[in-house]
């Protein structure tokens, strides 16, 4: 089983729906970049890296296979984003 060993948040402008981009390191051997933190109608959610197809749809290029691991990644990324926001407020 892979473990999440590091999460790095790159914050973007507080305006707009895209709030941040994250990179997640798995078991210190594999990293997934361009995981997005997005503000949706029901609050923040995590979107996996994706690419636009020739038909104009977006398709994930990296994603968890199980819903449990998807939930784990989402929770860890959102927690890291919230922590980064707190740190930004403290340093401001």
C-alpha positions, 0 to 999 in steps of 0.5 A: 500500500502506498502512503502519502508522505508529502503534500505541497500547496501552491496557492493561487489568487483567492479570486476565481474557483481555482484556489490552489495547485497541490503536489502529492508524494506517495511513499517517497518514490512517486509524485503527482503534480497539478492536483487542483483545489477548486471552490464548487457549489458545495465547497472545496473539492479536489480535482485530479490532473486532467487533459482536454480531449479533442472532443473538448472534454476533460479526462483524468491523466492520473487518479486513484483506483479506489474510492477510499484512496481518493477520499484519503488524497482529497482529505490530505490535500484539503487539510494541507490547503487549510493549513497553508491558508492559516499560515498565510494569515499569521504571516500577513 
